[in-house]
Amino acid sequence: MRPRFRSAAHDPVVSSRLGLWLGVAFAVCFVTGLASHAAQFTTLPWPTRPVGLYRVTQGLHVLSGIAAVPLLVAKLWSVYPKLFERPAVRSPAHALERGAILVLLAAVFFELATGVFNIAQSYPWRFYFPAAHYAVAWIVAGALVVHVAAKLPATRAALATRSDPERRAFLRTAGVAAAGALLATAGSTVPWLRRVSPLAWRSASGLPVNRTAAAAGVVVPPDWRLTIAWAGGRRTVSLDELNALPQRTAELPIACVEGWSASASWTGVRISDLLAFAGAPTGLPVRVVSLDNGLYGRSTLPPAYVADPLTLLALRVDGEVLSPDHGYPCRVIAPNRPGVLQTKWVTRLEVRA
């Protein structure tokens, strides 16, 4: 690295602009992460429309995290000499600022590292990823607020300073690295970029599968029947009876927390029609039970989803009978719903009072 280019990299103007870009990436990642958490883990109202909203929010969540990686590396390279200034602590306020930076860096590295492992569906730890990722996100947000407040006067002055060619060259390099990371991976979420996204983690043809029937240990019994239960009533339905009911087709995406998404044509019975056929009450949430006894073998459809005409108990995808890996004999498919809640291998629907 040329001496002038090296000194420009450590300039306050450069570090302030990188900090601004990184702050935007973190803000997008944080807000969309809250949306993902609300959709998957809370009882807060989550809309059924637009049908691809979760696909967009979760895609932005993952892609903003990917873009933040090269920006963070550039930001650290820009400011690392300041991390070794002496004395290490000059005042209580300076100690608070240094402490916030330490917490911020540790939390950010944890979020980005575990997020990348989650994309790869690799979990070399014992803690539950969603809970830990969500909790540490709040630590990042708090430490970032403290850091921004401490640096705001200096940052405003630096951002008002005109960049020279050396500064712009370093910033351009960081921007190109972030854009390259986005382009290389965005095809997982953005269909028209799949041909130019060599690192898209779900870019293979066909509808991806996170958890196969073999991995879930699912074996569909020959006498399988769907049970529909409610307070004071119960009915079982065979696969032949499900196929004999009025069939509906909907074009809906599967969008997963790892950031990948793919659309498919789903055919099956509307949940609302199925409940009416069984004589079950309406206007209530429905608990979906799978043959999979794993972590995501249960989910709940809120009343708005139960009533939505696009919420199906799917029997076919793209005109073909569901394969075992896609949830045979039937699975839930609903608009604007995280993929982990699109329960496969359904064996029971429970109308909850």
N, C-alpha and C positions, 0 to 999 in steps of 0.2 A: 504494500500500500504506500503510495507516494506520501512524503511528509505533510504537504499541505492538505491532501485529502484526509490523512489521518487526524490532523488537528481539527479540520472541519467536522469530522465525525463526532468529536467530543465537545462541540460548540453548543452553548445553551439554546441557540435558535433551532438547531437540528433536534436536540433532545426534546424540546417543547413541542415541535411539530410531530415528532414520532409519538410523544405522549398523547397528543390530541387524537391522532389516528387510532392509537391503541385504546384510548378511552371510548371512542365510538364503537370499536369492535367489542369491547367488554360490555358496553351498555346494551348493544343488540343481543349479545349472548345471554346477558342476565335477564332481560325482559322476556325474551323468547323461552328461556329456561323456566321462568315462573309460569308461563303459559303451558308449557309441557307438564310441569308438576301439577298444575290445576286440573288439566285434562285427565291425568292418569291417577292421581292420588287423593283428590279432594272431592267434596260434594258441591263445590261451587258450580253454578250453572255454566255449562259448556255448550255452545250452539251446535246444531247439526248442519248449519249452512254458514258460509259456503263449504261445499263438500271437501275441498282441498285445503282448508285453512290450516289444519295441523301439518299437512305436508309442507306448507310454506314456512310456518313458524319453527318447526323442528329442523327443516333444512337450513334456515337462517341461523338457528342456534349452533348447529354443527359447523357450518361453513364459516361463521364469524369466529368460532374457536380455532379453526384451521388457519384463517388469515392472521389471527393474533400471534401464532407461533413465530413466523419470521419477523413480525413487527416487534415482538418482545425481545428477540435476539438482537435486533438492531438497536433497540432502546437501551438494553443492558450494555452493549458495546459503547454506546454514546456516553453513558453516565458512569461506567465502572470506575474511572479514576476517583470520582467523588466518594465512592464507597470505602476508600482506603485513606481518606483525609484524616489528619491528626490535628488536634485531639479528636477522639471519636465522638465525644459528647461535650458540647460547649455550654449548654444551659438546659433547664428542664424542658423548655419548648423544643430545643434541638433533640433532646432525648426522646420526646414523644414522636417527633418526625421520624427519627431513625427507627424507633420501634415499629411505627406504622409501616415503614418501608420493608422491614424484615418480615413482618406478618404478611404484608401484601405479596411479597415475592414467594414466600413459602406456600401461601394459599393459591396463588396463580399457577405455580408449577404443579401443585397437586391437581387442580382443576384440569389443566391442559393435558397432563400426563394420563390421568385416569380417563379423561374424555377420549383420548386417542386409543387407549386400551379397550374402551367400551365400543368404539367404532369397529375394532377388530374382533369383538366378542371374546376377549381374553381377560380373565379376572384373576390375576395372581395375588390375591389378597383374601382376607376372611370377612371383611366388612361388606355390608349391603351397599352396592354402588349408588343407587338413586338417592338414598337417605344421606350418605356422606357427601355426595356431589352437591346436593341441594343445601346442606348445612354450611359447607365451606364457601359456597357462592355468596352467602350473606356475609361471611368474614371478608371475602374479597371486596364486596360492596362497601362495608364499613371502613376497612383500611384505605380503600381508594378515596373515599370522601375526606378522610383525615389528610391524606397525602395531597390531594388537590387543593384543599383549604390552605395548607401550609405553603404550597408552591404557587398559589394563584397570582400574587403580585409579580413575581419573577417571570412566570409563564406568560402573563399578559404583555409584559415588556418585550420578551423574546419574540412572541408571535407578531408584534408590531414592527420588528426589525426585518429589513429586506434581506433575502437570501442571496449570497454570492454564488458563482458557478460551482465552487467546490462543495458547498452545502447542498446545493440542488442535486449535484451528482450523487452524493450519498443518499439523500432522500429518495431520489429516483431509483436507486438500486434496491432500497428497502421496499418501495412501492411495487417494483417489478417482481420481487421475491414473493410478496403477499399475493399479487395478482396471479403469479404462476402457480402458487399453492392452491388458490381457488379454482383456477382453470383445470388443474390436474385432478381435482376431486369433485367438482360441482356436478359432473354427469350422474352422480348417484341420486341427485335430487332433481336436476334440470334435464329432462329427456333429450332436448335438442343439443346438449353438450356432451352426450355420452360417447360420441365417436372421437372427440378430442380430449377426453379425460382419461388418460392412461392409468391413473391411480384411483379411479372411482371404485370403491370397495364393493359395490353391488352392480357392476356394469354388465354382467353376463346376460345373455339373452334369456327370455322367459321370466316368469314371476319368481323372485327369490324366495328362499325358505330359510328362516332363522333356526327353527327347531324341527327336526325331522320326527316322524313317527317312531323310528327306532331309538332316537335319542330320548324321546319322552317315555319310551317303554309302553306305547299304546298298541294294544291288540284289540281290534273290533270283534266282539263276539258274533257268531253266526246268527244268533237270535236277537240282535240289537234292536231295541225300540227306544224311541224318544219319549221321555216322561214329562208331562206338563202338570205341575202341581200348584195348588193354591189353597187358601184356608177353606176347608170344607169340601174340597174336590180334587180329583186327579184323573188324568187320562193318559194313555200310552198310544203312540202312533208309530206304525211301521214305516220303513223306508218306501215301500210301495205306496202307502197312503200319502206320504209326503209328496212323492212324485205325481200323484193323481190330483193334488190340490192345484188351484190356479198358480201358474208360475209367472214370476216377474223378472225382468232383466234390468240391471243398472250398471253403468260405467262408473266405477269407484276406485280410488287409489288405496293401496296398502302403504302406510307411512310409518316407519319404525323409529324408535328412539336413537338408533345408530345414525340416522340421517338419510338413509336410503328410502326411496319411494318408487312405486311402479303402479300404473293403472291396469285394470283388467275388467273384462265384462263378466259380471256375476249373475247367475240365474238361480232362483230359489223361491221360497215362500215368504211373503211378508210376515214379520213377527206379529203384527196386528191382526192379519188374517188368520194366522195359526192359532192365536189366543181365542179369537172369535169362534173358530171351528171347534176348539176344545171346550168352549163354554166358560172360559176363564174370565175373571173381571178385568176391566181395562182401567187406564189412568194410573197405574201403579208401576213401580220399578220391577224389573225382572232380573233375577240372579241366574246367571248362565253357568252350568256345571259341565266340565269336560271329563273325558276318560283319562286325561292327563292329570296326574296327582301332583304335578310340580307347582312352582311358585305362581305361575300365571294360568293355572287350570280352573280358576274361578274369576268371573267378572260380573259387573252389574250394569244393566242398561237402565238409565234414568227414564222417567215417563216420556220425556220429549223424544227420546230415541225409539222407545217402544212404539209410539204413535207415528213416527216418521215413515212415509211410504217407501223410502229407500233403504230402510233397515230390513235386511233379509236373513233368513236362515238358508244360506247358500248350499246348493247341491251340485252346481257346475261352475266352472270357470272357463271363460273363452270357449264355450260350447262343449267342453269335455267334462265328464264326471270327475269330481274332485279326486285327486290322487291321495294316497294315505298321508303324504307329506303336506298336502294342502288342506287336510282336515276331514277326509272321508270318515264317516258318511255325510256329515254336514258341519257347517261352521257359521259363526256370526260374521256378517259384513255390514258395516254401518257407515254413514257419511261422517267425515271429520272426526275420526276416532283413532287414537294411537293403535299401532299394529298389535301391541301386546294385549290389547283388550278385544281384538277381533278373534274371539276364542274359537279354537279348532276342536274337532272330535267331540262335538256337543252330545251329551247324553241326557241332560235334564234342564228344564226351564222352570224356575220357581217364581211365581208371582208373589211379591212381598207386600204385606199390608203396611 
